C-alpha cells in the first residue's frame, strides 16, 4: 500500500468535506437542498481512497468508475 497515495486521496476527500461544511455554514437554511447534493461527492471520494489504496494511481486504469467510487465491498464494518 502506498501511504502517499492514500494520504493524497484522503486529503482530496477532506477538502471536499471542508467545502461542503463551508457551503452549509454560509447558508444553513438550505441544508435540506444542499446536503443531498454535497454528500454523494464526499462519499465517492472516501470510497475512491479505500478502493484504490492497493493499486494507487493504477486503479484508474484497472478498475471501472463504479468500482472506484462505489461503497467498498471489503470494508470491515
N, CA, C and O atoms as a Tripos MOL2 file, in Angstrom:
@<TRIPOS>MOLECULE
protein
  308   307    77     0     0
PROTEIN
NO_CHARGES

@<TRIPOS>ATOM
      1 N           0.8530   -1.1650    0.0000 N.3       1 UNK1
      2 CA          0.0000    0.0000    0.0000 C.3       1 UNK1
      3 C           0.9060    1.2360    0.0000 C.2       1 UNK1
      4 O           1.9120    1.2940    0.7070 O.2       1 UNK1
      5 N           0.5190    2.2100   -0.8070 N.am      2 UNK2
      6 CA          1.2940    3.4340   -0.9650 C.3       2 UNK2
      7 C           0.7230    4.5180   -0.0510 C.2       2 UNK2
      8 O          -0.3260    5.0950   -0.3420 O.2       2 UNK2
      9 N           1.4160    4.7910    1.0530 N.am      3 UNK3
     10 CA          0.9190    5.7540    2.0400 C.3       3 UNK3
     11 C           0.7290    7.1370    1.4260 C.2       3 UNK3
     12 O          -0.2230    7.8400    1.7640 O.2       3 UNK3
     13 N           1.6180    7.5270    0.5380 N.am      4 UNK4
     14 CA          1.4850    8.8530   -0.0880 C.3       4 UNK4
     15 C           0.1980    8.9330   -0.9060 C.2       4 UNK4
     16 O          -0.4990    9.9470   -0.8660 O.2       4 UNK4
     17 N          -0.1180    7.8770   -1.6410 N.am      5 UNK5
     18 CA         -1.3560    7.8400   -2.4260 C.3       5 UNK5
     19 C          -2.5780    7.9090   -1.5160 C.2       5 UNK5
     20 O          -3.5100    8.6680   -1.7800 O.2       5 UNK5
     21 N          -2.5720    7.1230   -0.4540 N.am      6 UNK6
     22 CA         -3.6940    7.1130    0.4790 C.3       6 UNK6
     23 C          -3.8820    8.5080    1.0780 C.2       6 UNK6
     24 O          -5.0070    9.0000    1.1700 O.2       6 UNK6
     25 N          -2.7920    9.1370    1.4800 N.am      7 UNK7
     26 CA         -2.8920   10.4870    2.0470 C.3       7 UNK7
     27 C          -3.4040   11.4890    1.0190 C.2       7 UNK7
     28 O          -4.1800   12.3840    1.3540 O.2       7 UNK7
     29 N          -2.9770   11.3420   -0.2220 N.am      8 UNK8
     30 CA         -3.4520   12.2430   -1.2750 C.3       8 UNK8
     31 C          -4.9490   12.0990   -1.4900 C.2       8 UNK8
     32 O          -5.6620   13.0980   -1.5860 O.2       8 UNK8
     33 N          -5.4280   10.8730   -1.5670 N.am      9 UNK9
     34 CA         -6.8510   10.6550   -1.8140 C.3       9 UNK9
     35 C          -7.6980   11.0460   -0.6010 C.2       9 UNK9
     36 O          -8.8020   11.5690   -0.7580 O.2       9 UNK9
     37 N          -7.1910   10.7970    0.5950 N.am     10 UNK10
     38 CA         -7.9260   11.2150    1.7870 C.3      10 UNK10
     39 C          -7.9350   12.7390    1.9350 C.2      10 UNK10
     40 O          -8.9170   13.3150    2.4030 O.2      10 UNK10
     41 N          -6.8630   13.3730    1.5430 N.am     11 UNK11
     42 CA         -6.8210   14.8390    1.5690 C.3      11 UNK11
     43 C          -7.8460   15.4070    0.6030 C.2      11 UNK11
     44 O          -8.5090   16.3990    0.9050 O.2      11 UNK11
     45 N          -7.9750   14.7800   -0.5540 N.am     12 UNK12
     46 CA         -8.9770   15.2100   -1.5240 C.3      12 UNK12
     47 C         -10.3790   15.0950   -0.9210 C.2      12 UNK12
     48 O         -11.2000   15.9970   -1.0830 O.2      12 UNK12
     49 N         -10.6480   14.0040   -0.2380 N.am     13 UNK13
     50 CA        -11.9470   13.8220    0.4190 C.3      13 UNK13
     51 C         -12.1500   14.8620    1.5220 C.2      13 UNK13
     52 O         -13.2440   15.4050    1.6810 O.2      13 UNK13
     53 N         -11.0920   15.1300    2.2790 N.am     14 UNK14
     54 CA        -11.1900   16.1190    3.3460 C.3      14 UNK14
     55 C         -11.4890   17.5110    2.7820 C.2      14 UNK14
     56 O         -12.2920   18.2530    3.3480 O.2      14 UNK14
     57 N         -10.8520   17.8600    1.6820 N.am     15 UNK15
     58 CA        -11.0940   19.1640    1.0680 C.3      15 UNK15
     59 C         -12.5350   19.2930    0.5910 C.2      15 UNK15
     60 O         -13.1450   20.3560    0.7090 O.2      15 UNK15
     61 N         -13.0720   18.2060    0.0550 N.am     16 UNK16
     62 CA        -14.4700   18.2130   -0.3790 C.3      16 UNK16
     63 C         -15.3990   18.3790    0.8190 C.2      16 UNK16
     64 O         -16.3890   19.1060    0.7420 O.2      16 UNK16
     65 N         -15.0850   17.7130    1.9180 N.am     17 UNK17
     66 CA        -15.8800   17.8420    3.1300 C.3      17 UNK17
     67 C         -15.7930   19.2750    3.6750 C.2      17 UNK17
     68 O         -16.8010   19.8350    4.1050 O.2      17 UNK17
     69 N         -14.6120   19.8550    3.6580 N.am     18 UNK18
     70 CA        -14.4540   21.2410    4.1260 C.3      18 UNK18
     71 C         -15.2680   22.2070    3.2680 C.2      18 UNK18
     72 O         -15.8770   23.1410    3.7890 O.2      18 UNK18
     73 N         -15.2760   21.9820    1.9590 N.am     19 UNK19
     74 CA        -16.0910   22.8270    1.0770 C.3      19 UNK19
     75 C         -17.5740   22.6860    1.4010 C.2      19 UNK19
     76 O         -18.3070   23.6740    1.4310 O.2      19 UNK19
     77 N         -18.0080   21.4570    1.6420 N.am     20 UNK20
     78 CA        -19.4130   21.2240    1.9800 C.3      20 UNK20
     79 C         -19.7730   21.9190    3.2850 C.2      20 UNK20
     80 O         -20.8320   22.5380    3.3940 O.2      20 UNK20
     81 N         -18.9050   21.8190    4.2590 N.am     21 UNK21
     82 CA        -19.1550   22.4850    5.5340 C.3      21 UNK21
     83 C         -19.2440   23.9920    5.3240 C.2      21 UNK21
     84 O         -20.1190   24.6490    5.8890 O.2      21 UNK21
     85 N         -18.3500   24.5360    4.5220 N.am     22 UNK22
     86 CA        -18.3850   25.9650    4.2320 C.3      22 UNK22
     87 C         -19.6790   26.3910    3.5730 C.2      22 UNK22
     88 O         -20.2470   27.4250    3.9220 O.2      22 UNK22
     89 N         -20.1480   25.5980    2.6210 N.am     23 UNK23
     90 CA        -21.4130   25.9190    1.9470 C.3      23 UNK23
     91 C         -22.5750   25.8920    2.9310 C.2      23 UNK23
     92 O         -23.4430   26.7650    2.9120 O.2      23 UNK23
     93 N         -22.5790   24.8770    3.7900 N.am     24 UNK24
     94 CA        -23.6640   24.7600    4.7630 C.3      24 UNK24
     95 C         -23.5930   25.8580    5.8210 C.2      24 UNK24
     96 O         -24.6250   26.3510    6.2770 O.2      24 UNK24
     97 N         -22.3940   26.2360    6.2070 N.am     25 UNK25
     98 CA        -22.2570   27.3230    7.1720 C.3      25 UNK25
     99 C         -22.7230   28.6520    6.5880 C.2      25 UNK25
    100 O         -23.2960   29.4820    7.2940 O.2      25 UNK25
    101 N         -22.4740   28.8500    5.2930 N.am     26 UNK26
    102 CA        -22.8570   30.1150    4.6820 C.3      26 UNK26
    103 C         -24.3530   30.1840    4.3640 C.2      26 UNK26
    104 O         -24.8970   31.2720    4.1760 O.2      26 UNK26
    105 N         -25.0110   29.0370    4.3050 N.am     27 UNK27
    106 CA        -26.4430   29.0240    4.0080 C.3      27 UNK27
    107 C         -27.1290   27.8800    4.7530 C.2      27 UNK27
    108 O         -27.6220   26.9430    4.1260 O.2      27 UNK27
    109 N         -27.1650   27.9500    6.0890 N.am     28 UNK28
    110 CA        -27.7400   26.8450    6.8600 C.3      28 UNK28
    111 C         -29.2110   26.5700    6.5630 C.2      28 UNK28
    112 O         -29.6950   25.4570    6.7690 O.2      28 UNK28
    113 N         -29.9130   27.5790    6.0830 N.am     29 UNK29
    114 CA        -31.3270   27.3880    5.7510 C.3      29 UNK29
    115 C         -31.5110   26.4360    4.5660 C.2      29 UNK29
    116 O         -32.5910   25.8740    4.3800 O.2      29 UNK29
    117 N         -30.4580   26.2560    3.7690 N.am     30 UNK30
    118 CA        -30.5420   25.4220    2.5710 C.3      30 UNK30
    119 C         -30.0480   23.9940    2.8040 C.2      30 UNK30
    120 O         -29.7890   23.2630    1.8480 O.2      30 UNK30
    121 N         -29.9170   23.5930    4.0700 N.am     31 UNK31
    122 CA        -29.3690   22.2740    4.3740 C.3      31 UNK31
    123 C         -30.1570   21.1540    3.6960 C.2      31 UNK31
    124 O         -29.5620   20.1960    3.2020 O.2      31 UNK31
    125 N         -31.4820   21.2600    3.6640 N.am     32 UNK32
    126 CA        -32.2950   20.2090    3.0360 C.3      32 UNK32
    127 C         -31.9990   20.0770    1.5460 C.2      32 UNK32
    128 O         -32.0540   18.9810    0.9900 O.2      32 UNK32
    129 N         -31.6900   21.1810    0.9160 N.am     33 UNK33
    130 CA        -31.3810   21.1760   -0.5140 C.3      33 UNK33
    131 C         -29.9180   20.8140   -0.7750 C.2      33 UNK33
    132 O         -29.6120   20.0510   -1.6920 O.2      33 UNK33
    133 N         -29.0180   21.3710    0.0410 N.am     34 UNK34
    134 CA        -27.5910   21.2110   -0.2130 C.3      34 UNK34
    135 C         -27.0430   19.8420    0.1700 C.2      34 UNK34
    136 O         -26.2430   19.2690   -0.5700 O.2      34 UNK34
    137 N         -27.4600   19.3140    1.3050 N.am     35 UNK35
    138 CA        -26.8750   18.0640    1.7930 C.3      35 UNK35
    139 C         -26.9840   16.9140    0.7850 C.2      35 UNK35
    140 O         -25.9970   16.2130    0.5650 O.2      35 UNK35
    141 N         -28.1430   16.7000    0.1690 N.am     36 UNK36
    142 CA        -28.2180   15.6240   -0.8200 C.3      36 UNK36
    143 C         -27.3310   15.8700   -2.0470 C.2      36 UNK36
    144 O         -26.9430   14.9210   -2.7290 O.2      36 UNK36
    145 N         -27.0180   17.1090   -2.3230 N.am     37 UNK37
    146 CA        -26.1330   17.4270   -3.4440 C.3      37 UNK37
    147 C         -24.6620   17.2230   -3.0710 C.2      37 UNK37
    148 O         -23.8580   16.8060   -3.9050 O.2      37 UNK37
    149 N         -24.3170   17.5150   -1.8300 N.am     38 UNK38
    150 CA        -22.9230   17.5070   -1.4040 C.3      38 UNK38
    151 C         -22.4240   16.1290   -0.9590 C.2      38 UNK38
    152 O         -21.2770   15.7750   -1.2320 O.2      38 UNK38
    153 N         -23.2510   15.3660   -0.2920 N.am     39 UNK39
    154 CA        -22.8070   14.1040    0.3020 C.3      39 UNK39
    155 C         -22.3280   13.0520   -0.6920 C.2      39 UNK39
    156 O         -21.3410   12.3730   -0.4100 O.2      39 UNK39
    157 N         -22.9790   12.8830   -1.8410 N.am     40 UNK40
    158 CA        -22.5020   11.8450   -2.7590 C.3      40 UNK40
    159 C         -21.0440   12.0350   -3.1880 C.2      40 UNK40
    160 O         -20.3110   11.0560   -3.3250 O.2      40 UNK40
    161 N         -20.6260   13.2630   -3.3970 N.am     41 UNK41
    162 CA        -19.2420   13.5070   -3.8010 C.3      41 UNK41
    163 C         -18.2880   13.1780   -2.6700 C.2      41 UNK41
    164 O         -17.2190   12.6140   -2.9020 O.2      41 UNK41
    165 N         -18.6610   13.5210   -1.4600 N.am     42 UNK42
    166 CA        -17.8060   13.2140   -0.3060 C.3      42 UNK42
    167 C         -17.6520   11.7030   -0.1660 C.2      42 UNK42
    168 O         -16.5400   11.1990   -0.0120 O.2      42 UNK42
    169 N         -18.7630   10.9880   -0.2210 N.am     43 UNK43
    170 CA        -18.6910    9.5280   -0.1150 C.3      43 UNK43
    171 C         -17.9000    8.9230   -1.2690 C.2      43 UNK43
    172 O         -17.1150    7.9990   -1.0560 O.2      43 UNK43
    173 N         -18.0900    9.4240   -2.4760 N.am     44 UNK44
    174 CA        -17.3600    8.8910   -3.6330 C.3      44 UNK44
    175 C         -15.8570    9.0500   -3.4350 C.2      44 UNK44
    176 O         -15.0860    8.1510   -3.7680 O.2      44 UNK44
    177 N         -15.4410   10.1930   -2.8930 N.am     45 UNK45
    178 CA        -14.0100   10.4230   -2.6920 C.3      45 UNK45
    179 C         -13.4550    9.5390   -1.5760 C.2      45 UNK45
    180 O         -12.3320    9.0460   -1.6840 O.2      45 UNK45
    181 N         -14.2250    9.3330   -0.5100 N.am     46 UNK46
    182 CA        -13.7910    8.4090    0.5380 C.3      46 UNK46
    183 C         -13.7160    6.9760    0.0090 C.2      46 UNK46
    184 O         -12.7610    6.2500    0.2850 O.2      46 UNK46
    185 N         -14.7300    6.5850   -0.7480 N.am     47 UNK47
    186 CA        -14.7310    5.2500   -1.3430 C.3      47 UNK47
    187 C         -13.5520    5.0700   -2.2910 C.2      47 UNK47
    188 O         -12.9120    4.0200   -2.3130 O.2      47 UNK47
    189 N         -13.2760    6.1080   -3.0730 N.am     48 UNK48
    190 CA        -12.1460    6.0760   -4.0010 C.3      48 UNK48
    191 C         -10.8350    5.8620   -3.2350 C.2      48 UNK48
    192 O          -9.9840    5.0760   -3.6540 O.2      48 UNK48
    193 N         -10.6820    6.5670   -2.1150 N.am     49 UNK49
    194 CA         -9.4690    6.4110   -1.3110 C.3      49 UNK49
    195 C          -9.3050    4.9570   -0.8700 C.2      49 UNK49
    196 O          -8.2050    4.4080   -0.9350 O.2      49 UNK49
    197 N         -10.3820    4.3410   -0.4290 N.am     50 UNK50
    198 CA        -10.3110    2.9490    0.0150 C.3      50 UNK50
    199 C         -10.1130    1.9960   -1.1640 C.2      50 UNK50
    200 O          -9.2480    1.1210   -1.1290 O.2      50 UNK50
    201 N         -10.9180    2.1770   -2.1970 N.am     51 UNK51
    202 CA        -10.9000    1.2290   -3.3130 C.3      51 UNK51
    203 C          -9.6190    1.2850   -4.1350 C.2      51 UNK51
    204 O          -9.2930    0.3200   -4.8250 O.2      51 UNK51
    205 N          -8.8920    2.3870   -4.0750 N.am     52 UNK52
    206 CA         -7.6550    2.4980   -4.8500 C.3      52 UNK52
    207 C          -6.4130    2.3370   -3.9780 C.2      52 UNK52
    208 O          -5.2950    2.4790   -4.4750 O.2      52 UNK52
    209 N          -6.5800    2.0510   -2.7130 N.am     53 UNK53
    210 CA         -5.4710    2.0470   -1.7630 C.3      53 UNK53
    211 C          -4.3590    1.0740   -2.1300 C.2      53 UNK53
    212 O          -3.1850    1.3560   -1.8900 O.2      53 UNK53
    213 N          -4.7110   -0.0540   -2.7020 N.am     54 UNK54
    214 CA         -3.6880   -1.0590   -3.0120 C.3      54 UNK54
    215 C          -3.0430   -0.8390   -4.3710 C.2      54 UNK54
    216 O          -1.8430   -1.0640   -4.5290 O.2      54 UNK54
    217 N          -3.8170   -0.4040   -5.3500 N.am     55 UNK55
    218 CA         -3.2810   -0.1950   -6.6920 C.3      55 UNK55
    219 C          -2.6880    1.1940   -6.8820 C.2      55 UNK55
    220 O          -1.8980    1.4080   -7.8010 O.2      55 UNK55
    221 N          -3.0540    2.1250   -6.0340 N.am     56 UNK56
    222 CA         -2.5780    3.5000   -6.1960 C.3      56 UNK56
    223 C          -3.1250    4.1040   -7.4790 C.2      56 UNK56
    224 O          -4.2580    3.8180   -7.8670 O.2      56 UNK56
    225 N          -2.3280    4.9400   -8.1420 N.am     57 UNK57
    226 CA         -2.7970    5.6100   -9.3550 C.3      57 UNK57
    227 C          -3.2080    4.6400  -10.4660 C.2      57 UNK57
    228 O          -4.0180    4.9900  -11.3240 O.2      57 UNK57
    229 N          -2.6550    3.4300  -10.4540 N.am     58 UNK58
    230 CA         -3.0020    2.4340  -11.4720 C.3      58 UNK58
    231 C          -4.4720    2.0190  -11.4020 C.2      58 UNK58
    232 O          -5.0150    1.4880  -12.3710 O.2      58 UNK58
    233 N          -5.1090    2.2590  -10.2710 N.am     59 UNK59
    234 CA         -6.5090    1.8750  -10.1030 C.3      59 UNK59
    235 C          -7.3830    2.5430  -11.1530 C.2      59 UNK59
    236 O          -8.3890    1.9740  -11.5790 O.2      59 UNK59
    237 N          -7.0080    3.7410  -11.5690 N.am     60 UNK60
    238 CA         -7.7950    4.4720  -12.5710 C.3      60 UNK60
    239 C          -7.8680    3.6830  -13.8770 C.2      60 UNK60
    240 O          -8.8940    3.6890  -14.5570 O.2      60 UNK60
    241 N          -6.7870    3.0150  -14.2160 N.am     61 UNK61
    242 CA         -6.7350    2.2360  -15.4600 C.3      61 UNK61
    243 C          -7.2700    0.8190  -15.2940 C.2      61 UNK61
    244 O          -7.7260    0.2190  -16.2670 O.2      61 UNK61
    245 N          -7.2220    0.2780  -14.0920 N.am     62 UNK62
    246 CA         -7.5520   -1.1350  -13.8870 C.3      62 UNK62
    247 C          -8.9690   -1.3870  -13.3700 C.2      62 UNK62
    248 O          -9.4980   -2.4880  -13.5250 O.2      62 UNK62
    249 N          -9.5800   -0.3800  -12.7610 N.am     63 UNK63
    250 CA        -10.9300   -0.5540  -12.2230 C.3      63 UNK63
    251 C         -11.8890    0.3710  -12.9510 C.2      63 UNK63
    252 O         -11.5180    1.4760  -13.3470 O.2      63 UNK63
    253 N         -13.1150   -0.0800  -13.1240 N.am     64 UNK64
    254 CA        -14.0710    0.8370  -13.7550 C.3      64 UNK64
    255 C         -14.5390    1.8710  -12.7270 C.2      64 UNK64
    256 O         -14.3490    1.7080  -11.5220 O.2      64 UNK64
    257 N         -15.1380    2.9070  -13.2270 N.am     65 UNK65
    258 CA        -15.5290    4.0460  -12.3920 C.3      65 UNK65
    259 C         -16.4090    3.6240  -11.2160 C.2      65 UNK65
    260 O         -16.2040    4.0830  -10.0920 O.2      65 UNK65
    261 N         -17.3780    2.7590  -11.4690 N.am     66 UNK66
    262 CA        -18.2840    2.3320  -10.3930 C.3      66 UNK66
    263 C         -17.5390    1.5840   -9.2870 C.2      66 UNK66
    264 O         -17.8680    1.7240   -8.1090 O.2      66 UNK66
    265 N         -16.5400    0.7960   -9.6640 N.am     67 UNK67
    266 CA        -15.7350    0.0920   -8.6600 C.3      67 UNK67
    267 C         -14.8890    1.0660   -7.8430 C.2      67 UNK67
    268 O         -14.6700    0.8600   -6.6500 O.2      67 UNK67
    269 N         -14.4220    2.1190   -8.4910 N.am     68 UNK68
    270 CA        -13.5840    3.0990   -7.8110 C.3      68 UNK68
    271 C         -14.3590    3.9130   -6.7830 C.2      68 UNK68
    272 O         -13.8610    4.1590   -5.6840 O.2      68 UNK68
    273 N         -15.5630    4.3290   -7.1250 N.am     69 UNK69
    274 CA        -16.2970    5.2510   -6.2530 C.3      69 UNK69
    275 C         -17.4340    4.5780   -5.4830 C.2      69 UNK69
    276 O         -18.0500    5.2090   -4.6240 O.2      69 UNK69
    277 N         -17.7200    3.3190   -5.7750 N.am     70 UNK70
    278 CA        -18.7960    2.6170   -5.0880 C.3      70 UNK70
    279 C         -18.4250    2.2440   -3.6710 C.2      70 UNK70
    280 O         -17.2450    2.1940   -3.3230 O.2      70 UNK70
    281 N         -19.4370    1.9800   -2.8480 N.am     71 UNK71
    282 CA        -19.1660    1.5930   -1.4690 C.3      71 UNK71
    283 C         -18.3020    0.3500   -1.4700 C.2      71 UNK71
    284 O         -18.6110   -0.6020   -2.1850 O.2      71 UNK71
    285 N         -17.2250    0.3250   -0.6900 N.am     72 UNK72
    286 CA        -16.2990   -0.8130   -0.6680 C.3      72 UNK72
    287 C         -16.9750   -2.0990   -0.2240 C.2      72 UNK72
    288 O         -17.6890   -2.1390    0.7770 O.2      72 UNK72
    289 N         -16.7300   -3.1420   -0.9940 N.am     73 UNK73
    290 CA        -17.2820   -4.4560   -0.6570 C.3      73 UNK73
    291 C         -16.4470   -5.1420    0.4240 C.2      73 UNK73
    292 O         -16.9250   -6.0440    1.1120 O.2      73 UNK73
    293 N         -15.1920   -4.7010    0.5660 N.am     74 UNK74
    294 CA        -14.2810   -5.3540    1.5030 C.3      74 UNK74
    295 C         -13.9710   -4.5090    2.7390 C.2      74 UNK74
    296 O         -13.0150   -4.7910    3.4610 O.2      74 UNK74
    297 N         -14.7590   -3.4970    2.9780 N.am     75 UNK75
    298 CA        -14.5410   -2.6460    4.1520 C.3      75 UNK75
    299 C         -15.1750   -3.3070    5.3660 C.2      75 UNK75
    300 O         -16.3900   -3.4950    5.4090 O.2      75 UNK75
    301 N         -14.3550   -3.6600    6.3530 N.am     76 UNK76
    302 CA        -14.9080   -4.3190    7.5320 C.3      76 UNK76
    303 C         -15.7260   -3.3510    8.3730 C.2      76 UNK76
    304 O         -15.1990   -2.3840    8.9250 O.2      76 UNK76
    305 N         -16.9920   -3.6200    8.4590 N.am     77 UNK77
    306 CA        -17.8690   -2.7430    9.2560 C.3      77 UNK77
    307 C         -18.8000   -3.5790   10.0850 C.2      77 UNK77
    308 O         -19.6200   -3.0380   10.8280 O.2      77 UNK77
@<TRIPOS>BOND
     1     1     2 1
     2     2     3 1
     3     3     4 2
     4     3     5 am
     5     5     6 1
     6     6     7 1
     7     7     8 2
     8     7     9 am
     9     9    10 1
    10    10    11 1
    11    11    12 2
    12    11    13 am
    13    13    14 1
    14    14    15 1
    15    15    16 2
    16    15    17 am
    17    17    18 1
    18    18    19 1
    19    19    20 2
    20    19    21 am
    21    21    22 1
    22    22    23 1
    23    23    24 2
    24    23    25 am
    25    25    26 1
    26    26    27 1
    27    27    28 2
    28    27    29 am
    29    29    30 1
    30    30    31 1
    31    31    32 2
    32    31    33 am
    33    33    34 1
    34    34    35 1
    35    35    36 2
    36    35    37 am
    37    37    38 1
    38    38    39 1
    39    39    40 2
    40    39    41 am
    41    41    42 1
    42    42    43 1
    43    43    44 2
    44    43    45 am
    45    45    46 1
    46    46    47 1
    47    47    48 2
    48    47    49 am
    49    49    50 1
    50    50    51 1
    51    51    52 2
    52    51    53 am
    53    53    54 1
    54    54    55 1
    55    55    56 2
    56    55    57 am
    57    57    58 1
    58    58    59 1
    59    59    60 2
    60    59    61 am
    61    61    62 1
    62    62    63 1
    63    63    64 2
    64    63    65 am
    65    65    66 1
    66    66    67 1
    67    67    68 2
    68    67    69 am
    69    69    70 1
    70    70    71 1
    71    71    72 2
    72    71    73 am
    73    73    74 1
    74    74    75 1
    75    75    76 2
    76    75    77 am
    77    77    78 1
    78    78    79 1
    79    79    80 2
    80    79    81 am
    81    81    82 1
    82    82    83 1
    83    83    84 2
    84    83    85 am
    85    85    86 1
    86    86    87 1
    87    87    88 2
    88    87    89 am
    89    89    90 1
    90    90    91 1
    91    91    92 2
    92    91    93 am
    93    93    94 1
    94    94    95 1
    95    95    96 2
    96    95    97 am
    97    97    98 1
    98    98    99 1
    99    99   100 2
   100    99   101 am
   101   101   102 1
   102   102   103 1
   103   103   104 2
   104   103   105 am
   105   105   106 1
   106   106   107 1
   107   107   108 2
   108   107   109 am
   109   109   110 1
   110   110   111 1
   111   111   112 2
   112   111   113 am
   113   113   114 1
   114   114   115 1
   115   115   116 2
   116   115   117 am
   117   117   118 1
   118   118   119 1
   119   119   120 2
   120   119   121 am
   121   121   122 1
   122   122   123 1
   123   123   124 2
   124   123   125 am
   125   125   126 1
   126   126   127 1
   127   127   128 2
   128   127   129 am
   129   129   130 1
   130   130   131 1
   131   131   132 2
   132   131   133 am
   133   133   134 1
   134   134   135 1
   135   135   136 2
   136   135   137 am
   137   137   138 1
   138   138   139 1
   139   139   140 2
   140   139   141 am
   141   141   142 1
   142   142   143 1
   143   143   144 2
   144   143   145 am
   145   145   146 1
   146   146   147 1
   147   147   148 2
   148   147   149 am
   149   149   150 1
   150   150   151 1
   151   151   152 2
   152   151   153 am
   153   153   154 1
   154   154   155 1
   155   155   156 2
   156   155   157 am
   157   157   158 1
   158   158   159 1
   159   159   160 2
   160   159   161 am
   161   161   162 1
   162   162   163 1
   163   163   164 2
   164   163   165 am
   165   165   166 1
   166   166   167 1
   167   167   168 2
   168   167   169 am
   169   169   170 1
   170   170   171 1
   171   171   172 2
   172   171   173 am
   173   173   174 1
   174   174   175 1
   175   175   176 2
   176   175   177 am
   177   177   178 1
   178   178   179 1
   179   179   180 2
   180   179   181 am
   181   181   182 1
   182   182   183 1
   183   183   184 2
   184   183   185 am
   185   185   186 1
   186   186   187 1
   187   187   188 2
   188   187   189 am
   189   189   190 1
   190   190   191 1
   191   191   192 2
   192   191   193 am
   193   193   194 1
   194   194   195 1
   195   195   196 2
   196   195   197 am
   197   197   198 1
   198   198   199 1
   199   199   200 2
   200   199   201 am
   201   201   202 1
   202   202   203 1
   203   203   204 2
   204   203   205 am
   205   205   206 1
   206   206   207 1
   207   207   208 2
   208   207   209 am
   209   209   210 1
   210   210   211 1
   211   211   212 2
   212   211   213 am
   213   213   214 1
   214   214   215 1
   215   215   216 2
   216   215   217 am
   217   217   218 1
   218   218   219 1
   219   219   220 2
   220   219   221 am
   221   221   222 1
   222   222   223 1
   223   223   224 2
   224   223   225 am
   225   225   226 1
   226   226   227 1
   227   227   228 2
   228   227   229 am
   229   229   230 1
   230   230   231 1
   231   231   232 2
   232   231   233 am
   233   233   234 1
   234   234   235 1
   235   235   236 2
   236   235   237 am
   237   237   238 1
   238   238   239 1
   239   239   240 2
   240   239   241 am
   241   241   242 1
   242   242   243 1
   243   243   244 2
   244   243   245 am
   245   245   246 1
   246   246   247 1
   247   247   248 2
   248   247   249 am
   249   249   250 1
   250   250   251 1
   251   251   252 2
   252   251   253 am
   253   253   254 1
   254   254   255 1
   255   255   256 2
   256   255   257 am
   257   257   258 1
   258   258   259 1
   259   259   260 2
   260   259   261 am
   261   261   262 1
   262   262   263 1
   263   263   264 2
   264   263   265 am
   265   265   266 1
   266   266   267 1
   267   267   268 2
   268   267   269 am
   269   269   270 1
   270   270   271 1
   271   271   272 2
   272   271   273 am
   273   273   274 1
   274   274   275 1
   275   275   276 2
   276   275   277 am
   277   277   278 1
   278   278   279 1
   279   279   280 2
   280   279   281 am
   281   281   282 1
   282   282   283 1
   283   283   284 2
   284   283   285 am
   285   285   286 1
   286   286   287 1
   287   287   288 2
   288   287   289 am
   289   289   290 1
   290   290   291 1
   291   291   292 2
   292   291   293 am
   293   293   294 1
   294   294   295 1
   295   295   296 2
   296   295   297 am
   297   297   298 1
   298   298   299 1
   299   299   300 2
   300   299   301 am
   301   301   302 1
   302   302   303 1
   303   303   304 2
   304   303   305 am
   305   305   306 1
   306   306   307 1
   307   307   308 2
@<TRIPOS>SUBSTRUCTURE
     1 UNK1         2 RESIDUE 1 A UNK
     2 UNK2         6 RESIDUE 1 A UNK
     3 UNK3        10 RESIDUE 1 A UNK
     4 UNK4        14 RESIDUE 1 A UNK
     5 UNK5        18 RESIDUE 1 A UNK
     6 UNK6        22 RESIDUE 1 A UNK
     7 UNK7        26 RESIDUE 1 A UNK
     8 UNK8        30 RESIDUE 1 A UNK
     9 UNK9        34 RESIDUE 1 A UNK
    10 UNK10       38 RESIDUE 1 A UNK
    11 UNK11       42 RESIDUE 1 A UNK
    12 UNK12       46 RESIDUE 1 A UNK
    13 UNK13       50 RESIDUE 1 A UNK
    14 UNK14       54 RESIDUE 1 A UNK
    15 UNK15       58 RESIDUE 1 A UNK
    16 UNK16       62 RESIDUE 1 A UNK
    17 UNK17       66 RESIDUE 1 A UNK
    18 UNK18       70 RESIDUE 1 A UNK
    19 UNK19       74 RESIDUE 1 A UNK
    20 UNK20       78 RESIDUE 1 A UNK
    21 UNK21       82 RESIDUE 1 A UNK
    22 UNK22       86 RESIDUE 1 A UNK
    23 UNK23       90 RESIDUE 1 A UNK
    24 UNK24       94 RESIDUE 1 A UNK
    25 UNK25       98 RESIDUE 1 A UNK
    26 UNK26      102 RESIDUE 1 A UNK
    27 UNK27      106 RESIDUE 1 A UNK
    28 UNK28      110 RESIDUE 1 A UNK
    29 UNK29      114 RESIDUE 1 A UNK
    30 UNK30      118 RESIDUE 1 A UNK
    31 UNK31      122 RESIDUE 1 A UNK
    32 UNK32      126 RESIDUE 1 A UNK
    33 UNK33      130 RESIDUE 1 A UNK
    34 UNK34      134 RESIDUE 1 A UNK
    35 UNK35      138 RESIDUE 1 A UNK
    36 UNK36      142 RESIDUE 1 A UNK
    37 UNK37      146 RESIDUE 1 A UNK
    38 UNK38      150 RESIDUE 1 A UNK
    39 UNK39      154 RESIDUE 1 A UNK
    40 UNK40      158 RESIDUE 1 A UNK
    41 UNK41      162 RESIDUE 1 A UNK
    42 UNK42      166 RESIDUE 1 A UNK
    43 UNK43      170 RESIDUE 1 A UNK
    44 UNK44      174 RESIDUE 1 A UNK
    45 UNK45      178 RESIDUE 1 A UNK
    46 UNK46      182 RESIDUE 1 A UNK
    47 UNK47      186 RESIDUE 1 A UNK
    48 UNK48      190 RESIDUE 1 A UNK
    49 UNK49      194 RESIDUE 1 A UNK
    50 UNK50      198 RESIDUE 1 A UNK
    51 UNK51      202 RESIDUE 1 A UNK
    52 UNK52      206 RESIDUE 1 A UNK
    53 UNK53      210 RESIDUE 1 A UNK
    54 UNK54      214 RESIDUE 1 A UNK
    55 UNK55      218 RESIDUE 1 A UNK
    56 UNK56      222 RESIDUE 1 A UNK
    57 UNK57      226 RESIDUE 1 A UNK
    58 UNK58      230 RESIDUE 1 A UNK
    59 UNK59      234 RESIDUE 1 A UNK
    60 UNK60      238 RESIDUE 1 A UNK
    61 UNK61      242 RESIDUE 1 A UNK
    62 UNK62      246 RESIDUE 1 A UNK
    63 UNK63      250 RESIDUE 1 A UNK
    64 UNK64      254 RESIDUE 1 A UNK
    65 UNK65      258 RESIDUE 1 A UNK
    66 UNK66      262 RESIDUE 1 A UNK
    67 UNK67      266 RESIDUE 1 A UNK
    68 UNK68      270 RESIDUE 1 A UNK
    69 UNK69      274 RESIDUE 1 A UNK
    70 UNK70      278 RESIDUE 1 A UNK
    71 UNK71      282 RESIDUE 1 A UNK
    72 UNK72      286 RESIDUE 1 A UNK
    73 UNK73      290 RESIDUE 1 A UNK
    74 UNK74      294 RESIDUE 1 A UNK
    75 UNK75      298 RESIDUE 1 A UNK
    76 UNK76      302 RESIDUE 1 A UNK
    77 UNK77      306 RESIDUE 1 A UNK
